[in-house]
Amino acid sequence: MPSTDLSSILSSDVLLGCVFLVATALVSLKLLPLRFISEKNGTVLTAVTAYKSYEKVSKSSARKMRAAFHAELRTAGNAKWIANEIEYAEKLERLERAIEVNAVVASYIYRLAAAKDEAGTGCNDTSVGSDAYVGAEDHAKVREALKRFVRDWCEEERTESGVWRLEGEVDGRRVKRVLVPGAGLGRLAWEISQLGFDTTANERSHFMNLAFKYLLSAQTTRETDLIPDVVPRLSDAFHLDEGDFFDTFPGWSYVVTLFFIDTSLNVIKTVRHIYSLLEPGGVWINLGPLLWTSSGVALELSLDEVVRVAELVGFELLPVNEHGESVKMVECEYTSDSEAMMRWLYRAAFWIARKPVCSN
Ligand SMILES: C[S@@+](CC[C@H](N)C(=O)[O-])C[C@H]1O[C@@H](n2cnc3c(N)ncnc32)[C@H](O)[C@@H]1O
């Protein structure tokens, strides 16, 4: 059954937990003035500019850490030999090297976007954006995108994947259209397309889309071998829809949401829209927590309430385990560092919900 195949991608650990050879440098950021941008394409410009200034801003933070370290040692009695003993200065050097490696990726993303004039400014490589366009939260989004490369597109430490078992079952699936809203860096959507489904990754964040296009570009992936573990390409069976999921049109056999629905301001509206997108008999597959983090979120529902909303909207929840339960809890991490002392473990909810065949 295709729905089971898709659901086993989600319920497996295919997308969770891997280590990237480009360590993302978690450094505090210099606060830059956030300029109010009213132009139509302003937010793309912000994203492009934030990638452009990644190296400068991150190196500035690293320099501050180094200066604070040396200043402290000058005043902290005999701490110097201890710091030397634990090779703290070398650790700061490793941080700077990691920033440099990340900066290669950030620079490719920026230059690709500038070359294609993604921001629609008519600006060329040298004139796109000044630092005045970006604020600390934009730099945080760049770091988040770099972490998503780790989550989605590196091989190391990826645990057993349900996807590979499904090879050989792909015949005749191209007619089935799958929408993956809030696709981030697109790995899940890519894996689904590789099963033979006609798949669209939908994502509204310019930060994510610029980074994803780095992966999709023959030019950038040829020029650097830093990432990824597999090379995704757009095709007649794999599409990128850069826009708001609420603007997508109906006609989907499947909607697959991964760590998505809790980014909604109004999850009732989200569930209703998913329902309206599906053709009769279509299936919604979901995996994710309910960590209501969007600013201005209107509704913070419990799991029971979300499930009830799905039923009230018209969905029929299908059994997801041998006990006939309609929700399965799956423990998973998200962009976590496998070597960190603090790790978030989500108990994410997994369900498969069908839109009745006799529905409108
Ligand atoms: C928590 S992330 C999950 C990304 C991806 N599914 C994953 O698991 O790595 C949620 C994503 O949904 C995107 N998103 C949120 N609301 C959206 C909307 N209305 N339309 C399109 N994308 C949206 C965000 O930009 C973000 O990339």
The ligand as an SDF file (V2000), in Angstrom:
LIG
                    3D

 27 29  0  0  0  0  0  0  0  0999 V2000
   10.1140   22.8840   12.0600 C   0  0  0  0  0  0  0  0  0  0  0  0
   10.4240   23.1440   10.3820 S   0  0  0  0  0  0  0  0  0  0  0  0
   10.3720   21.4900    9.7170 C   0  0  0  0  0  0  0  0  0  0  0  0
   11.0250   21.3910    8.3720 C   0  0  0  0  0  0  0  0  0  0  0  0
   11.0560   19.9850    7.7880 C   0  0  0  0  0  0  0  0  0  0  0  0
    9.7230   19.4590    7.6040 N   0  0  0  0  0  0  0  0  0  0  0  0
   11.9010   19.0990    8.6560 C   0  0  0  0  0  0  0  0  0  0  0  0
   11.3360   18.2220    9.3160 O   0  0  0  0  0  0  0  0  0  0  0  0
   13.1280   19.2690    8.6750 O   0  0  0  0  0  0  0  0  0  0  0  0
    8.9120   23.8210    9.7910 C   0  0  0  0  0  0  0  0  0  0  0  0
    9.0450   24.4170    8.4070 C   0  0  0  0  0  0  0  0  0  0  0  0
    7.7540   24.7970    7.9490 O   0  0  0  0  0  0  0  0  0  0  0  0
    7.8970   26.0020    7.2280 C   0  0  0  0  0  0  0  0  0  0  0  0
    6.5610   26.6270    7.2090 N   0  0  0  0  0  0  0  0  0  0  0  0
    5.8540   27.0630    8.2700 C   0  0  0  0  0  0  0  0  0  0  0  0
    4.6660   27.5470    7.8710 N   0  0  0  0  0  0  0  0  0  0  0  0
    4.6200   27.4310    6.5270 C   0  0  0  0  0  0  0  0  0  0  0  0
    3.6500   27.7530    5.5280 C   0  0  0  0  0  0  0  0  0  0  0  0
    2.4860   28.3100    5.8580 N   0  0  0  0  0  0  0  0  0  0  0  0
    3.9460   27.4860    4.2480 N   0  0  0  0  0  0  0  0  0  0  0  0
    5.1180   26.9010    3.8960 C   0  0  0  0  0  0  0  0  0  0  0  0
    6.0800   26.5770    4.7940 N   0  0  0  0  0  0  0  0  0  0  0  0
    5.8440   26.8280    6.0930 C   0  0  0  0  0  0  0  0  0  0  0  0
    8.9520   26.7690    7.9860 C   0  0  0  0  0  0  0  0  0  0  0  0
    9.5620   27.7660    7.1760 O   0  0  0  0  0  0  0  0  0  0  0  0
    9.9160   25.6640    8.3660 C   0  0  0  0  0  0  0  0  0  0  0  0
   10.9260   25.4780    7.3970 O   0  0  0  0  0  0  0  0  0  0  0  0
  1  2  1  0
  2  3  1  0
  2 10  1  0
  3  4  1  0
  4  5  1  0
  5  6  1  0
  5  7  1  0
  7  8  2  0
  7  9  1  0
 10 11  1  0
 11 12  1  0
 11 26  1  0
 12 13  1  0
 13 14  1  0
 13 24  1  0
 14 15  1  0
 14 23  1  0
 15 16  2  0
 16 17  1  0
 17 18  1  0
 17 23  2  0
 18 19  1  0
 18 20  2  0
 20 21  1  0
 21 22  2  0
 22 23  1  0
 24 25  1  0
 24 26  1  0
 26 27  1  0
M  CHG  2   2   1   9  -1
M  END
$$$$
